[in-house]
Amino acid sequence: MAKYKSDKLEQRSWSIQEYLSIGYIYLLVLGIISDTIYFNFLGINILSYSNILDVLLSPIIYLTENIIVPVSLALLIGLMYLFGTTAPKIHKKYREKKWYRKMYNVEKLDEKYSTPASIHNLIKVSAVVILLFYLGMGVGRGIKVSEQIKDKVIKLDHKLIFLDKEELNVNIVGSNSQYLFYFTENESHVTISPIQQNIKKIEKIESK
């Protein structure tokens, strides 16, 4: 029964709108998971400080905060698609060559490439790659910041200017529409400050 349903999904023609909608929901879930993992390393339950707008914008923020992220994902998925379409052609061309038969199990590859690659298969593989990418980002960022805290090598890269004219050099480790999360000098815990009616300006401290 499960296989029948899977086959029906494979045969079903999906519209671009459906792909985009499902893709956005998938990225939304991954964005929430990645943020939750990252902030847990800092001892913060980020969902307690997030509103619905922060949650809805999380996939867009992840993909736009660093140009390397979308470019890397696009290149990786493009390479997978290229490999998936060219590998069967290469196999068909060289399968009778002696050197090729010594290197590969031709019969096994015949079976593997008997079914043409489909867009559904590409999406499944891409979904796994994106999942690992987001989880890796959450864990990697969390470990990096927690180690910097442990080794006391937090770099103060921003200046906060408050409405009461107080100025503070900090290391910003996260933000959303309502709160700013940062470390101050010689502090081993995150300070959480509301942005509205509190912070007047955030300035980037140029590296010397």
MOCORNOR-V55736 format. One record per helix or strand. SS is the DSSP state (h for helix, s for strand). FROM is the first residue (numbers start at 1). LEN is the number of residues. Records with the same first field share a line. If there is no record, write none. Layout:
# MOCORNOR-V55736
SS: FROM-LEN + FROM-LEN
This chain:
# MOCORNOR-V55736
h: 2-10 + 16-26 + 46-4 + 52-13 + 67-28 + 98-6 + 106-7 + 119-32
s: 158-5 + 167-9 + 179-6 + 191-4 + 199-6
